[in-house]
Amino acid sequence: MIRTFGLIAVAGLFATAAHAAVTTIEYQPAEGDAVVVAYDDATSTATNKTSGNSGPYTWDEASSTVCSNDADGNEVCVTFESAGTEVGHKTPFTTNDGRSGTATIVSVE
């Protein structure tokens, strides 16, 4: 799980305010351990806070979907039910490989 979410990015995911430089999201899957990822909207880079892996991402605002590659180079896309900008905002998510859970904004800097 950590490896898969290692490079998922979300700077645009929750329609982050333009002034925010880094948004940190906690992914709590329905099964498994939570993963925390920091998204730098200035560099379009996501960093997994557990593993330290980082990489670029794409964001499709129309579908609320963010895509990136996992540590093995496989594309991972996450679709969010709703967008938000505030710390504490929670929304369900699903992935292109059938997983689901809740994503929560834990900080906006």
Backbone as a printed PyTorch tensor [residue, N CA C, xyz], in Angstrom:
tensor([[[  0.8230,  -1.1890,   0.0000],
         [  0.0000,   0.0000,   0.0000],
         [  0.8660,   1.2500,   0.0000]],

        [[  1.8590,   1.2970,   0.8920],
         [  2.7220,   2.4770,   0.9570],
         [  3.4120,   2.6890,  -0.3840]],

        [[  3.8990,   1.6220,  -1.0060],
         [  4.5860,   1.7340,  -2.2850],
         [  3.6540,   2.3020,  -3.3430]],

        [[  2.4290,   1.8220,  -3.3840],
         [  1.4900,   2.2700,  -4.4020],
         [  1.1320,   3.7310,  -4.2400]],

        [[  0.8630,   4.1480,  -3.0140],
         [  0.5050,   5.5440,  -2.7960],
         [  1.7220,   6.4500,  -2.6980]],

        [[  2.9020,   5.8780,  -2.8140],
         [  4.1240,   6.6330,  -2.6300],
         [  4.2460,   7.8480,  -3.5050]],

        [[  3.7210,   7.7940,  -4.7020],
         [  3.9010,   8.9080,  -5.6240],
         [  2.5990,   9.5650,  -6.0360]],

        [[  1.5190,   9.1810,  -5.4060],
         [  0.2470,   9.8020,  -5.7650],
         [  0.2580,  11.2500,  -5.3040]],

        [[ -0.1910,  12.1470,  -6.1500],
         [ -0.1560,  13.5500,  -5.8150],
         [ -1.5280,  14.1620,  -5.8380]],

        [[ -1.6580,  15.2460,  -5.0950],
         [ -2.9670,  15.8220,  -4.9210],
         [ -2.9780,  17.3350,  -4.8140]],

        [[ -1.9810,  18.0330,  -5.1840],
         [ -1.9940,  19.4730,  -4.9840],
         [ -3.2810,  20.0640,  -5.5120]],

        [[ -3.7040,  19.6690,  -6.6710],
         [ -4.9670,  20.1300,  -7.2190],
         [ -6.1340,  19.3230,  -6.7360]],

        [[ -5.8840,  18.1650,  -6.1910],
         [ -6.9280,  17.2290,  -5.7660],
         [ -8.0620,  17.8780,  -5.0180]],

        [[ -7.7550,  18.6330,  -4.0330],
         [ -8.7850,  19.2520,  -3.2270],
         [ -8.9350,  20.7240,  -3.5770]],

        [[ -8.6350,  21.0710,  -4.8100],
         [ -8.7370,  22.4560,  -5.2630],
         [ -8.0000,  23.3810,  -4.2960]],

        [[ -6.7890,  23.0310,  -3.9950],
         [ -5.9800,  23.7540,  -3.0230],
         [ -5.8740,  25.2270,  -3.3880]],

        [[ -5.9850,  26.0530,  -2.3890],
         [ -5.9110,  27.4950,  -2.5880],
         [ -4.6070,  27.8710,  -3.2690]],

        [[ -4.6560,  28.8930,  -4.1040],
         [ -3.4980,  29.3100,  -4.8910],
         [ -2.3150,  29.7020,  -4.0170]],

        [[ -2.5630,  30.1880,  -2.8270],
         [ -1.4690,  30.6160,  -1.9510],
         [ -0.7790,  29.4510,  -1.2460]],

        [[ -1.3790,  28.2950,  -1.2660],
         [ -0.7870,  27.1480,  -0.5680],
         [  0.3630,  26.5670,  -1.3810]],

        [[  1.4630,  26.3020,  -0.7180],
         [  2.6170,  25.7210,  -1.3910],
         [  2.6520,  24.2140,  -1.2150]],

        [[  2.2700,  23.7300,  -0.0340],
         [  2.3100,  22.2970,   0.2300],
         [  1.0230,  21.8880,   0.9460]],

        [[  0.3560,  20.8830,   0.3890],
         [ -0.8350,  20.3100,   1.0050],
         [ -0.5050,  18.8690,   1.3740]],

        [[ -0.7800,  18.4950,   2.6080],
         [ -0.5000,  17.1390,   3.0610],
         [ -1.8200,  16.4040,   3.2450]],

        [[ -1.9060,  15.2140,   2.6400],
         [ -3.1210,  14.4070,   2.6380],
         [ -2.8280,  13.0640,   3.2810]],

        [[ -3.7430,  12.6210,   4.1330],
         [ -3.6640,  11.2660,   4.6770],
         [ -4.6820,  10.4040,   3.9440]],

        [[ -4.1960,   9.2880,   3.3750],
         [ -5.0670,   8.3090,   2.7300],
         [ -5.2880,   7.1690,   3.7090]],

        [[ -6.5270,   6.9390,   4.0830],
         [ -6.8580,   5.7980,   4.9350],
         [ -7.6570,   4.8160,   4.0800]],

        [[ -6.9940,   3.7500,   3.6150],
         [ -7.7000,   2.7770,   2.7930],
         [ -8.6910,   1.9750,   3.6350]],

        [[ -9.6820,   1.3800,   2.9700],
         [-10.6490,   0.5340,   3.6630],
         [ -9.9360,  -0.6120,   4.3710]],

        [[ -8.8590,  -1.0930,   3.7780],
         [ -8.0410,  -2.1410,   4.3820],
         [ -6.5780,  -1.7160,   4.3170]],

        [[ -5.8630,  -1.8710,   5.4010],
         [ -4.4420,  -1.5490,   5.3940],
         [ -4.1240,  -0.2850,   6.1550]],

        [[ -2.8480,   0.0590,   6.1220],
         [ -2.3370,   1.1980,   6.8730],
         [ -2.5230,   2.5090,   6.1150]],

        [[ -2.6700,   3.5900,   6.8810],
         [ -2.7660,   4.9230,   6.2990],
         [ -1.4320,   5.3230,   5.6780]],

        [[ -1.5050,   6.1830,   4.6710],
         [ -0.3280,   6.7200,   3.9980],
         [ -0.4810,   8.2360,   3.9670]],

        [[  0.5860,   8.9590,   4.2920],
         [  0.5650,  10.4160,   4.2910],
         [  1.4620,  10.9010,   3.1620]],

        [[  0.9060,  11.7810,   2.3210],
         [  1.6310,  12.2960,   1.1690],
         [  1.5600,  13.8210,   1.1710]],

        [[  2.7080,  14.4690,   0.9650],
         [  2.7780,  15.9270,   0.8700],
         [  2.8690,  16.3020,  -0.6080]],

        [[  2.0380,  17.2480,  -1.0270],
         [  1.9540,  17.6690,  -2.4210],
         [  2.4090,  19.1120,  -2.5460]],

        [[  3.4520,  19.3270,  -3.3170],
         [  4.0100,  20.6600,  -3.5170],
         [  3.4580,  21.2010,  -4.8230]],

        [[  2.5660,  22.1730,  -4.7360],
         [  1.9420,  22.6870,  -5.9600],
         [  2.8860,  23.5770,  -6.7650]],

        [[  3.9560,  24.0500,  -6.1690],
         [  4.9170,  24.8640,  -6.9070],
         [  5.7680,  24.0150,  -7.8500]],

        [[  6.0310,  22.7620,  -7.4620],
         [  6.8780,  21.8890,  -8.2750],
         [  6.1220,  20.7040,  -8.8760]],

        [[  4.8210,  20.5880,  -8.5470],
         [  3.9960,  19.4500,  -8.9920],
         [  4.6410,  18.1200,  -8.6030]],

        [[  5.1420,  18.0730,  -7.3710],
         [  5.8010,  16.8800,  -6.8570],
         [  5.0960,  16.4140,  -5.5920]],

        [[  4.9110,  15.0860,  -5.5090],
         [  4.3310,  14.4720,  -4.3110],
         [  5.4210,  13.7020,  -3.5960]],

        [[  5.4090,  13.7570,  -2.2530],
         [  6.3840,  13.0240,  -1.4630],
         [  5.6690,  12.1960,  -0.4150]],

        [[  5.9100,  10.8810,  -0.4460],
         [  5.3730,   9.9830,   0.5640],
         [  6.1570,  10.2280,   1.8400]],

        [[  5.4740,  10.6260,   2.9160],
         [  6.1460,  10.9850,   4.1660],
         [  6.7090,   9.7600,   4.8860]],

        [[  6.2450,   8.5620,   4.5490],
         [  6.7390,   7.3540,   5.1940],
         [  7.9750,   6.8180,   4.4900]],

        [[  7.8860,   6.6580,   3.1720],
         [  8.9890,   6.0440,   2.4260],
         [ 10.0040,   7.0590,   1.9140]],

        [[  9.5800,   8.3180,   1.7730],
         [ 10.4620,   9.3330,   1.2100],
         [ 10.4450,   9.3750,  -0.3050]],

        [[  9.7250,   8.4580,  -0.9570],
         [  9.6280,   8.4700,  -2.4270],
         [  8.9090,   9.7290,  -2.8880]],

        [[  9.3340,  10.2450,  -4.0430],
         [  8.6570,  11.4150,  -4.6020],
         [  8.6810,  11.3430,  -6.1210]],

        [[  7.7790,  12.0940,  -6.7420],
         [  7.7060,  12.1380,  -8.1930],
         [  6.6100,  13.0620,  -8.6640]],

        [[  6.5220,  13.2800,  -9.9560],
         [  5.5270,  14.1860, -10.5280],
         [  4.1350,  13.5440, -10.5860]],

        [[  3.1450,  14.3870, -10.8080],
         [  1.7630,  13.9270, -10.9230],
         [  1.0080,  14.7550, -11.9450]],

        [[ -0.1690,  14.2610, -12.3260],
         [ -1.0970,  15.0430, -13.1470],
         [ -2.4230,  15.1080, -12.4070]],

        [[ -3.1780,  16.1530, -12.6590],
         [ -4.4650,  16.3750, -12.0090],
         [ -5.4980,  16.7220, -13.0660]],

        [[ -6.6120,  16.0050, -13.0660],
         [ -7.7360,  16.2960, -13.9650],
         [ -8.8650,  16.8510, -13.1120]],

        [[ -9.0240,  18.1640, -13.1520],
         [-10.0160,  18.8320, -12.3200],
         [-11.4420,  18.3880, -12.6490]],

        [[-11.7310,  18.1650, -13.9200],
         [-13.0830,  17.7870, -14.3340],
         [-13.5440,  16.4750, -13.7000]],

        [[-12.6330,  15.5350, -13.5530],
         [-13.0070,  14.2300, -12.9710],
         [-12.5110,  14.0540, -11.5320]],

        [[-11.8460,  15.0590, -10.9920],
         [-11.2410,  14.9710,  -9.6520],
         [-10.3400,  13.7480,  -9.5320]],

        [[ -9.4850,  13.5760, -10.5400],
         [ -8.5920,  12.4200, -10.5820],
         [ -7.1440,  12.8750, -10.6640]],

        [[ -6.3220,  12.2830,  -9.8220],
         [ -4.8910,  12.5490,  -9.8190],
         [ -4.1870,  11.2510, -10.2070]],

        [[ -3.1670,  11.3640, -11.0600],
         [ -2.4200,  10.1840, -11.5020],
         [ -0.9260,  10.4050, -11.3370]],

        [[ -0.2420,   9.3280, -11.0270],
         [  1.2010,   9.3290, -10.9040],
         [  1.6680,   7.8980, -11.0750]],

        [[  2.9600,   7.6750, -10.9730],
         [  3.5020,   6.3190, -11.0480],
         [  3.9310,   5.8620,  -9.6710]],

        [[  3.7190,   4.5550,  -9.4070],
         [  4.1870,   4.0150,  -8.1410],
         [  5.6800,   3.7090,  -8.2500]],

        [[  6.2500,   3.1480,  -7.2130],
         [  7.6890,   2.8840,  -7.1760],
         [  8.1200,   1.8990,  -8.2560]],

        [[  7.1810,   1.0940,  -8.7630],
         [  7.4910,   0.1360,  -9.8280],
         [  7.2500,   0.7020, -11.2270]],

        [[  6.8210,   1.9600, -11.3110],
         [  6.5670,   2.5880, -12.6010],
         [  5.1640,   2.3770, -13.1340]],

        [[  4.2840,   1.7590, -12.3440],
         [  2.9010,   1.5400, -12.7680],
         [  2.0650,   2.7830, -12.5040]],

        [[  1.1910,   3.1390, -13.4560],
         [  0.3300,   4.2920, -13.2510],
         [ -0.7180,   3.9810, -12.1920]],

        [[ -0.8640,   4.9000, -11.2580],
         [ -1.8770,   4.8110, -10.2160],
         [ -2.7040,   6.0860, -10.2990]],

        [[ -4.0220,   5.9140, -10.4250],
         [ -4.9230,   7.0630, -10.4670],
         [ -5.9040,   6.9630,  -9.3070]],

        [[ -6.1560,   8.0850,  -8.6770],
         [ -7.0850,   8.1700,  -7.5590],
         [ -8.1670,   9.1710,  -7.9360]],

        [[ -9.4270,   8.7620,  -7.7900],
         [-10.5590,   9.6480,  -8.0590],
         [-11.2320,   9.9640,  -6.7330]],

        [[-11.4610,  11.2550,  -6.5110],
         [-12.0360,  11.7360,  -5.2620],
         [-13.4860,  12.1270,  -5.4710]],

        [[-14.3040,  11.8850,  -4.4510],
         [-15.7290,  12.2030,  -4.5350],
         [-15.9790,  13.7020,  -4.5090]],

        [[-15.2220,  14.4300,  -3.6950],
         [-15.4300,  15.8760,  -3.6050],
         [-14.1060,  16.5850,  -3.3680]],

        [[-14.0850,  17.8580,  -3.7070],
         [-12.8950,  18.6830,  -3.5220],
         [-13.1200,  19.6310,  -2.3530]],

        [[-12.0420,  20.0480,  -1.7170],
         [-12.1130,  20.9990,  -0.6210],
         [-10.7820,  21.7070,  -0.4860]],

        [[-10.7150,  22.6840,   0.3900],
         [ -9.4870,  23.4580,   0.5530],
         [ -9.0310,  23.5590,   2.0000]],

        [[ -9.8410,  23.1450,   2.9360],
         [ -9.5540,  23.3600,   4.3460],
         [ -8.9750,  22.1250,   5.0260]],

        [[ -8.1150,  22.3540,   5.9950],
         [ -7.6140,  21.2710,   6.8370],
         [ -8.8190,  20.5880,   7.4760]],

        [[ -8.8080,  19.2750,   7.4590],
         [ -9.9050,  18.4970,   8.0150],
         [-10.9120,  18.0220,   6.9820]],

        [[-10.8340,  18.5620,   5.7550],
         [-11.7610,  18.1150,   4.7070],
         [-11.5290,  16.6380,   4.4250]],

        [[-12.6140,  15.8450,   4.4260],
         [-12.5380,  14.4120,   4.1480],
         [-13.4040,  14.0880,   2.9490]],

        [[-12.9280,  13.1280,   2.1520],
         [-13.7080,  12.6810,   1.0070],
         [-13.3540,  11.2320,   0.6850]],

        [[-14.3270,  10.4620,   0.2440],
         [-14.0170,   9.1040,  -0.2110],
         [-13.1690,   9.1410,  -1.4790]],

        [[-12.3400,   8.1040,  -1.6620],
         [-11.5690,   7.9640,  -2.8900],
         [-11.6350,   6.5260,  -3.3790]],

        [[-11.3960,   6.3560,  -4.6860],
         [-11.2220,   5.0330,  -5.2900],
         [-10.0070,   5.1040,  -6.1970]],

        [[ -9.3650,   3.9520,  -6.3910],
         [ -8.1980,   3.9050,  -7.2660],
         [ -8.5100,   3.0950,  -8.5150]],

        [[ -7.6660,   3.2510,  -9.5290],
         [ -7.8580,   2.5290, -10.7810],
         [ -7.6180,   1.0280, -10.6360]],

        [[ -7.0990,   0.5850,  -9.4990],
         [ -6.9190,  -0.8460,  -9.2870],
         [ -7.8990,  -1.4150,  -8.2590]],

        [[ -8.9810,  -0.6630,  -7.9940],
         [-10.0770,  -1.1920,  -7.1950],
         [-10.0610,  -0.9340,  -5.7080]],

        [[ -9.0990,  -0.2080,  -5.2000],
         [ -9.0750,   0.1040,  -3.7700],
         [ -9.9190,   1.3320,  -3.4870]],

        [[-10.2600,   1.5220,  -2.2150],
         [-11.0510,   2.6730,  -1.8000],
         [-10.7430,   3.0240,  -0.3570]],

        [[-11.1900,   4.1930,   0.0620],
         [-10.9760,   4.6410,   1.4220],
         [-11.3670,   6.0910,   1.5710]],

        [[-10.7400,   6.7570,   2.5420],
         [-11.0180,   8.1570,   2.8190],
         [ -9.7190,   8.9640,   2.7700]],

        [[ -9.7670,  10.0950,   2.0990],
         [ -8.6290,  11.0080,   2.0450],
         [ -8.9690,  12.2370,   2.8980]],

        [[ -8.0020,  12.6910,   3.6980],
         [ -8.2070,  13.8140,   4.5920],
         [ -7.0670,  14.8100,   4.4440]],

        [[ -7.4060,  16.1040,   4.2980],
         [ -6.3740,  17.1540,   4.2990],
         [ -5.9230,  17.3220,   5.7430]],

        [[ -4.6200,  17.0870,   5.9970],
         [ -4.1130,  17.2210,   7.3630],
         [ -3.3140,  18.5140,   7.5790]],

        [[ -2.8190,  19.1240,   6.5040],
         [ -2.1870,  20.4350,   6.6350],
         [ -2.1280,  21.1270,   5.2860]],

        [[ -2.1460,  22.4600,   5.3610],
         [ -1.9830,  23.3100,   4.1840],
         [ -1.0150,  24.4110,   4.5940]],

        [[  0.1410,  24.4600,   3.9080],
         [  1.1590,  25.4560,   4.2600],
         [  1.3870,  26.4140,   3.1230]]])
